[in-house]
Amino acid sequence: MHLVADAIKALSKLSKQFKYHQIQESKVTEITSNKKDNSAGISYQISATVSKNESKINTEILSAGRFILATNLLDSNELSDDSILSEYKAQQSCERGFGFLKDPLFFADSIFLKSPERIQSLGMIMGLCLLVYTLAQRQVRAALSESKSTIKNQLGKATDRPTLRWIFQRFQCIHLVKFNNEKYVSNWTNDRSFILNLLPDDCLPYYQLIT
């Protein structure tokens, strides 16, 4: 009978992993099987019925956070409740963009400005940088989607939604070399050429691809 107890113990251990469910009832079935030496072997199988743990579910529902979204557009035909929530969630894409301004890669924290006017000017410049960054990233992703192409991300996996920061990193090792009064672009590869051609032609002269 210790095998029956082991089965019940295993079921009890499994039920502790349930977050919002519980074991309703269980049943142990004895199974007899024939071995190669024609002797009978006995094993036990346990089955159970699972039900929702309404107490835990209701507690979780009551503790769920709530917040208010306010707007001065009171006409529901102009802006419905669903649209308010959708517009609020859409802010995340813009807010994520400001994260790159704080990134050490752009050295924004190394700039010290004393007067409010210069701080405002820097804020304007950084805002314009974010605009250019976002438009360039959108251009790359749209071009990849239109051509049904991909590039490798940081993990070496194919993606059609790369970040522009990753594109910048892909171009970091490129150098302009001057030799015998001639200028050459070093470390140029076919992959970088493919990425650059996803952007407008105005970017090509910087790498001497067109004059």
Rosetta silent file (secondary structure, phi, psi, omega in degrees, C-alpha in Angstrom):
SEQUENCE: MHLVADAIKALSKLSKQFKYHQIQESKVTEITSNKKDNSAGISYQISATVSKNESKINTEILSAGRFILATNLLDSNELSDDSILSEYKAQQSCERGFGFLKDPLFFADSIFLKSPERIQSLGMIMGLCLLVYTLAQRQVRAALSESKSTIKNQLGKATDRPTLRWIFQRFQCIHLVKFNNEKYVSNWTNDRSFILNLLPDDCLPYYQLIT
SCORE:     score description
SCORE:     0.000 S_00000001
   1 L     0.000  -10.627  179.955    0.000    0.000    0.000 S_00000001
   2 H   -65.418  -25.396  177.267    2.993    2.282    0.228 S_00000001
   3 H   -67.047  -35.497  176.908    2.779    2.720   -3.563 S_00000001
   4 H   -65.161  -42.983  179.100   -0.717    4.132   -3.155 S_00000001
   5 H   -63.888  -37.012  177.914    0.557    6.557   -0.552 S_00000001
   6 H   -64.297  -39.591  179.745    3.391    7.603   -2.874 S_00000001
   7 H   -65.004  -42.785  179.268    0.892    8.351   -5.655 S_00000001
   8 H   -65.915  -39.088  179.479   -1.249   10.458   -3.326 S_00000001
   9 H   -65.025  -40.031  179.075    1.851   12.263   -2.043 S_00000001
  10 H   -64.983  -38.469  178.705    2.981   13.038   -5.615 S_00000001
  11 H   -66.959  -39.733  179.044   -0.458   14.460   -6.447 S_00000001
  12 H   -64.428  -39.275  178.222   -0.407   16.611   -3.322 S_00000001
  13 H   -65.099  -38.849  178.886    3.038   17.962   -4.258 S_00000001
  14 H   -66.831  -39.419 -177.082    1.798   18.774   -7.762 S_00000001
  15 H   -65.152  -24.835  179.104   -1.304   20.558   -6.451 S_00000001
  16 L   -68.923  -17.013  178.570    0.890   22.981   -4.467 S_00000001
  17 L   -84.354  -11.847 -179.980    2.141   24.370   -7.785 S_00000001
  18 L   -72.952  134.659 -179.413   -1.388   25.393   -8.796 S_00000001
  19 L   -94.916  -41.865 -176.260   -1.986   29.118   -8.436 S_00000001
  20 L  -126.383   18.132  179.873   -5.695   29.407   -9.134 S_00000001
  21 E  -133.871  166.905 -179.569   -6.873   25.789   -9.145 S_00000001
  22 E  -148.364  157.914  177.096   -7.277   22.970   -6.667 S_00000001
  23 E   -77.158  121.112 -179.267   -7.762   19.194   -6.635 S_00000001
  24 E   -81.128  -51.620  177.259  -11.480   18.479   -6.377 S_00000001
  25 E  -156.274  155.643 -178.398  -11.304   14.710   -6.014 S_00000001
  26 E  -136.060  159.734 -178.180   -8.846   11.941   -6.806 S_00000001
  27 E  -146.230  130.529  178.317   -8.956    8.211   -7.481 S_00000001
  28 E  -101.382  127.688 -178.793   -6.229    5.566   -7.343 S_00000001
  29 E  -115.222  132.173  177.779   -6.575    2.665   -9.781 S_00000001
  30 E   -86.834  128.893 -178.229   -4.708   -0.616   -9.460 S_00000001
  31 E  -118.560  125.411  179.143   -3.291   -1.884  -12.765 S_00000001
  32 E  -104.870  130.970  179.513   -2.185   -5.489  -13.215 S_00000001
  33 E  -134.405  151.969  179.753    0.240   -6.352  -16.012 S_00000001
  34 E   -91.234  132.618  176.873    2.027   -9.539  -17.053 S_00000001
  35 L   -88.441  174.493 -179.212    5.838   -9.636  -16.939 S_00000001
  36 L   -62.503  -30.105  179.837    8.123  -11.598  -19.262 S_00000001
  37 L   -89.319   17.511  177.714    8.372  -14.418  -16.698 S_00000001
  38 L    68.658    7.117  175.369    4.535  -14.678  -16.696 S_00000001
  39 L   -84.903  155.544 -176.672    4.354  -13.261  -13.173 S_00000001
  40 E   -87.300  134.187  175.913    1.852  -10.548  -12.413 S_00000001
  41 E  -111.218  138.531 -177.420    3.039   -6.980  -11.871 S_00000001
  42 E  -117.770  129.887  175.276    0.936   -4.443  -10.007 S_00000001
  43 E  -133.180  167.306 -176.175    1.167   -0.684  -10.440 S_00000001
  44 E  -126.840  137.475  179.029   -1.018    2.201   -9.395 S_00000001
  45 E  -122.838  133.652 -178.606   -2.354    5.088  -11.446 S_00000001
  46 E  -112.831  135.363  177.076   -3.896    8.180   -9.923 S_00000001
  47 E  -126.067  152.418 -175.297   -6.380   10.453  -11.668 S_00000001
  48 E  -146.126  156.019  175.140   -7.868   13.668  -10.372 S_00000001
  49 E  -107.358  130.209 -177.199  -10.462   16.307  -11.124 S_00000001
  50 E  -106.455  139.313  177.468   -9.317   19.926  -11.023 S_00000001
  51 E  -132.457  162.202  178.479  -11.543   22.896  -10.229 S_00000001
  52 E   -69.859  141.499  174.008  -11.058   26.646   -9.965 S_00000001
  53 L   -92.083   87.995 -173.112  -10.066   28.029   -6.588 S_00000001
  54 H   -59.723  -33.594 -179.148  -12.653   30.801   -6.518 S_00000001
  55 H   -62.247  -47.749  179.689  -11.351   32.206   -3.236 S_00000001
  56 H   -68.077  -37.842 -179.852   -7.856   32.847   -4.612 S_00000001
  57 H   -64.338  -45.331 -179.150   -9.229   34.131   -7.933 S_00000001
  58 H   -65.569  -37.288  177.341  -11.569   36.619   -6.214 S_00000001
  59 H   -63.199  -40.537  179.414   -8.743   37.811   -3.952 S_00000001
  60 H   -66.342  -38.499  179.815   -6.546   38.416   -7.000 S_00000001
  61 H   -65.182  -42.537 -178.709   -9.330   40.322   -8.753 S_00000001
  62 H   -67.661  -30.773 -178.268   -9.900   42.555   -5.741 S_00000001
  63 H   -87.779   -4.432 -179.653   -6.200   43.321   -5.397 S_00000001
  64 L   -63.009  136.461 -177.871   -5.778   44.152   -9.093 S_00000001
  65 L   -71.311  150.115  177.531   -4.581   47.723   -9.587 S_00000001
  66 L  -133.436  148.376  177.127   -6.791   50.379  -11.138 S_00000001
  67 L  -145.785  162.942 -174.405   -6.000   53.796  -12.528 S_00000001
  68 L  -105.313  134.075  171.799   -7.895   56.666  -14.117 S_00000001
  69 L  -110.051  120.452 -176.204   -7.515   57.895  -17.693 S_00000001
  70 L  -113.961  148.898  177.600   -8.842   61.444  -18.117 S_00000001
  71 L  -149.095  153.721  176.556   -9.468   63.491  -21.239 S_00000001
  72 L   -94.309    4.216  174.201  -11.052   66.811  -22.115 S_00000001
  73 L   -92.188   98.941 -172.083  -12.682   65.254  -25.203 S_00000001
  74 L   -89.340  -11.729  179.987  -16.104   64.476  -23.781 S_00000001
  75 L   -81.251  113.145 -177.747  -17.798   63.495  -27.045 S_00000001
  76 L   -66.633  -21.245  176.865  -17.701   59.684  -27.185 S_00000001
  77 L   -72.605  -27.929  178.799  -18.198   59.818  -30.949 S_00000001
  78 L   -83.417  -37.992  179.826  -14.935   61.728  -31.271 S_00000001
  79 L  -147.386  104.154 -177.997  -12.981   59.605  -28.798 S_00000001
  80 L   -77.510  168.888  179.003  -14.492   56.375  -27.490 S_00000001
  81 H   -60.674  -41.797  178.745  -13.480   54.632  -24.259 S_00000001
  82 H   -63.845  -36.657  179.485  -11.591   51.983  -26.234 S_00000001
  83 H   -68.430  -35.350  177.496   -9.779   54.704  -28.180 S_00000001
  84 H   -61.302  -45.673  179.766   -8.712   56.421  -24.947 S_00000001
  85 H   -65.654  -40.050  179.775   -7.130   53.187  -23.730 S_00000001
  86 H   -64.212  -43.530  179.068   -5.543   52.557  -27.132 S_00000001
  87 H   -65.531  -36.790  178.952   -4.040   56.060  -27.274 S_00000001
  88 H   -64.434  -45.079 -179.757   -2.729   55.688  -23.727 S_00000001
  89 H   -66.371  -30.366 -178.940   -0.990   52.403  -24.539 S_00000001
  90 H   -67.416  -19.348  178.942    0.460   53.918  -27.717 S_00000001
  91 H   -63.933  -24.416 -176.449    2.439   56.362  -25.575 S_00000001
  92 H   -60.703  -36.627 -179.568    4.757   53.533  -24.565 S_00000001
  93 H   -64.486  -36.045  178.108    6.405   53.467  -27.990 S_00000001
  94 H   -72.916  -42.106 -178.348    7.242   57.164  -27.647 S_00000001
  95 H   -65.408  -34.746  176.981    8.374   56.828  -24.027 S_00000001
  96 H   -64.390  -31.120 -179.969   10.674   53.950  -24.947 S_00000001
  97 H   -63.304  -35.448 -179.396   12.285   56.244  -27.493 S_00000001
  98 H   -69.573  -17.502  177.601   13.413   58.657  -24.790 S_00000001
  99 H   -61.388  -33.600 -178.471   15.295   55.798  -23.169 S_00000001
 100 H   -69.630  -25.362  177.982   17.929   55.986  -25.887 S_00000001
 101 H   -68.749  -27.908 -179.581   18.615   59.633  -24.985 S_00000001
 102 H   -90.127   -5.097 -176.730   19.617   58.509  -21.489 S_00000001
 103 L   -68.034  139.334  178.388   21.758   55.674  -22.777 S_00000001
 104 H   -57.560  -22.522 -179.639   25.497   55.979  -22.014 S_00000001
 105 H   -59.831  -25.829 -175.906   26.104   55.381  -25.718 S_00000001
 106 H  -104.894    1.384  171.090   24.998   58.970  -26.409 S_00000001
 107 L    56.932   26.259 -178.981   26.917   60.612  -23.522 S_00000001
 108 H   -65.282  -30.074 -177.855   23.989   62.870  -22.575 S_00000001
 109 H   -77.060   -6.923 -179.818   24.901   62.616  -18.887 S_00000001
 110 H   -91.627   -0.858 -177.921   28.370   64.033  -19.563 S_00000001
 111 L   -97.661  126.279  177.470   26.984   67.414  -20.629 S_00000001
 112 L  -114.336  125.195  178.404   26.717   70.116  -17.964 S_00000001
 113 L  -126.060  135.535 -173.804   24.709   73.257  -18.682 S_00000001
 114 L   -92.441  -44.002 -173.148   24.289   76.082  -16.215 S_00000001
 115 L   -90.043  146.838  178.030   21.627   78.374  -17.651 S_00000001
 116 H   -57.509  -35.175 -178.689   17.960   77.378  -18.165 S_00000001
 117 H   -63.015  -40.950 -179.892   18.137   78.670  -21.748 S_00000001
 118 H   -71.174  -33.583  176.568   20.921   76.253  -22.655 S_00000001
 119 H   -64.842  -42.459  177.569   19.099   73.384  -20.974 S_00000001
 120 H   -63.333  -39.551  179.605   16.009   74.188  -23.022 S_00000001
 121 H   -65.133  -42.414  178.396   18.112   74.329  -26.184 S_00000001
 122 H   -63.879  -39.323  177.386   19.667   70.953  -25.428 S_00000001
 123 H   -60.615  -39.710  178.242   16.196   69.522  -24.790 S_00000001
 124 H   -64.889  -43.883 -179.833   15.094   70.813  -28.208 S_00000001
 125 H   -63.896  -42.824 -179.751   18.147   69.277  -29.909 S_00000001
 126 H   -67.240  -35.152  175.735   17.635   65.947  -28.176 S_00000001
 127 H   -63.373  -40.777  177.153   13.966   65.981  -29.155 S_00000001
 128 H   -66.477  -37.716  176.736   14.958   66.505  -32.792 S_00000001
 129 H   -61.225  -41.984  179.379   17.494   63.676  -32.463 S_00000001
 130 H   -64.647  -37.648  178.220   14.733   61.416  -31.180 S_00000001
 131 H   -62.316  -48.087  179.342   12.537   62.423  -34.130 S_00000001
 132 H   -62.894  -42.815  179.238   15.289   61.567  -36.640 S_00000001
 133 H   -58.201  -48.238 -177.243   16.047   58.337  -34.749 S_00000001
 134 H   -65.964  -42.196 -179.530   12.384   57.249  -34.805 S_00000001
 135 H   -66.070  -39.779  179.000   11.881   58.125  -38.483 S_00000001
 136 H   -65.868  -42.493  178.165   15.053   56.261  -39.500 S_00000001
 137 H   -63.293  -40.912  177.741   14.035   53.197  -37.488 S_00000001
 138 H   -63.665  -40.235  179.564   10.584   53.311  -39.053 S_00000001
 139 H   -61.876  -45.592 -179.473   12.147   53.582  -42.521 S_00000001
 140 H   -62.796  -46.313 -178.058   14.355   50.519  -41.953 S_00000001
 141 H   -66.561  -39.586  179.163   11.507   48.406  -40.610 S_00000001
 142 H   -65.289  -40.946  179.566    9.131   49.460  -43.384 S_00000001
 143 H   -65.369  -39.961  177.924   11.733   48.651  -46.054 S_00000001
 144 H   -65.439  -41.786 -179.723   12.377   45.227  -44.526 S_00000001
 145 H   -66.177  -41.498 -178.705    8.656   44.504  -44.326 S_00000001
 146 H   -66.091  -38.316 -179.075    8.041   45.629  -47.906 S_00000001
 147 H   -89.983   -1.466 -178.046   10.878   43.504  -49.286 S_00000001
 148 L    54.513   43.108 -179.115   10.051   40.631  -46.895 S_00000001
 149 L  -113.049  169.251  177.486   13.678   40.641  -45.785 S_00000001
 150 L  -141.082  163.428  169.744   15.380   40.335  -42.404 S_00000001
 151 E  -130.365  166.084 -178.365   18.683   41.139  -40.761 S_00000001
 152 E   -83.350  136.956  176.999   20.355   39.486  -37.794 S_00000001
 153 L   -88.333 -167.154 -176.620   19.738   40.912  -34.338 S_00000001
 154 L   -62.365  -26.032 -178.468   22.098   40.925  -31.343 S_00000001
 155 L   -94.447    3.007  179.669   21.466   37.201  -30.790 S_00000001
 156 L    82.317   10.926  179.452   22.103   36.302  -34.427 S_00000001
 157 L   -97.632  148.703 -178.220   18.428   35.628  -35.112 S_00000001
 158 E   -70.255  136.661  177.493   16.574   37.001  -38.133 S_00000001
 159 E  -146.267  149.228  174.017   14.314   39.985  -37.456 S_00000001
 160 L  -110.272   10.799  178.512   12.397   42.531  -39.522 S_00000001
 161 L  -131.414   59.568  179.044   12.053   44.936  -36.573 S_00000001
 162 L   -73.413  155.301  172.755   15.611   45.922  -35.595 S_00000001
 163 L   -85.677  151.320  179.799   16.267   48.916  -33.380 S_00000001
 164 H   -68.953  -26.600  176.375   18.237   51.774  -34.866 S_00000001
 165 H   -60.939  -40.307  178.167   20.625   51.541  -31.941 S_00000001
 166 H   -66.474  -36.712  176.622   21.573   48.052  -33.156 S_00000001
 167 H   -62.077  -43.400  177.756   22.018   49.461  -36.672 S_00000001
 168 H   -57.973  -44.092 -178.948   24.358   52.093  -35.225 S_00000001
 169 H   -64.868  -32.222  177.943   26.375   49.381  -33.501 S_00000001
 170 H   -66.782  -23.138 -177.152   26.660   47.451  -36.765 S_00000001
 171 L  -102.692    4.676 -174.490   28.323   50.517  -38.311 S_00000001
 172 L   -66.187  -33.149 -173.591   30.671   51.367  -35.422 S_00000001
 173 L   -87.214    8.894  178.830   33.767   49.637  -36.823 S_00000001
 174 L   -85.272  136.224 -178.530   33.694   51.531  -40.138 S_00000001
 175 E  -132.843  149.906  174.231   36.504   54.047  -40.635 S_00000001
 176 E   -95.790  116.385 -175.980   37.426   56.613  -43.233 S_00000001
 177 E  -109.294  131.892  177.378   41.033   56.002  -44.256 S_00000001
 178 E  -108.983  120.936 -177.310   43.134   58.522  -46.192 S_00000001
 179 E  -141.556  124.071 -178.173   46.039   57.031  -48.147 S_00000001
 180 L    54.167   45.437  178.520   48.052   58.727  -50.914 S_00000001
 181 L    63.081   15.222  175.755   45.561   61.573  -50.968 S_00000001
 182 E  -115.133  143.397  179.921   42.768   59.074  -51.613 S_00000001
 183 E  -104.804  135.824 -179.777   39.946   58.360  -49.186 S_00000001
 184 E  -132.516  147.349  174.850   38.698   54.835  -48.553 S_00000001
 185 E   -97.996  117.879 -176.952   35.958   53.356  -46.344 S_00000001
 186 E   -92.349  160.878  176.881   37.360   50.420  -44.383 S_00000001
 187 L    60.879   28.967  177.677   35.548   47.358  -42.988 S_00000001
 188 L   -82.370  136.365 -178.827   32.726   47.660  -45.507 S_00000001
 189 L  -130.571  167.363  177.933   30.693   44.455  -45.975 S_00000001
 190 H   -65.108  -34.662  178.749   27.754   43.270  -48.039 S_00000001
 191 H   -63.505  -42.761  179.439   25.595   43.145  -44.892 S_00000001
 192 H   -69.255  -34.616  176.722   26.274   46.805  -44.151 S_00000001
 193 H   -64.242  -40.600  178.321   25.621   47.680  -47.787 S_00000001
 194 H   -62.552  -44.440 -179.698   22.254   45.896  -47.591 S_00000001
 195 H   -63.947  -43.543 -177.639   21.301   47.795  -44.422 S_00000001
 196 H   -63.811  -32.839 -179.976   22.353   51.149  -45.866 S_00000001
 197 L   -74.789   -6.126  172.520   20.226   50.586  -48.953 S_00000001
 198 L   -78.204  -17.832 -178.561   17.176   50.322  -46.692 S_00000001
 199 L   -96.690  166.447  179.538   17.644   54.030  -45.970 S_00000001
 200 L   -59.004  157.385 -178.010   17.147   56.966  -48.383 S_00000001
 201 H   -62.027  -20.237  179.397   19.792   57.600  -51.048 S_00000001
 202 H   -61.868  -20.124 -179.742   20.915   60.728  -49.175 S_00000001
 203 H   -82.215  -17.895 -173.587   22.805   58.411  -46.780 S_00000001
 204 H   -67.328  -39.280 -178.496   24.903   56.807  -49.514 S_00000001
 205 H   -60.587  -26.519 -179.677   27.424   59.663  -50.132 S_00000001
 206 H   -62.513  -24.682 -178.625   28.635   59.438  -46.529 S_00000001
 207 H  -112.934   18.165  175.842   30.116   56.038  -47.345 S_00000001
 208 L    57.703   30.947  177.380   31.260   57.054  -50.856 S_00000001
 209 L   -83.567  -27.480  172.135   28.784   54.688  -52.482 S_00000001
 210 L  -139.802  159.581  179.315   27.567   57.492  -54.748 S_00000001
 211 L  -110.943    0.000    0.000   28.952   60.935  -55.480 S_00000001
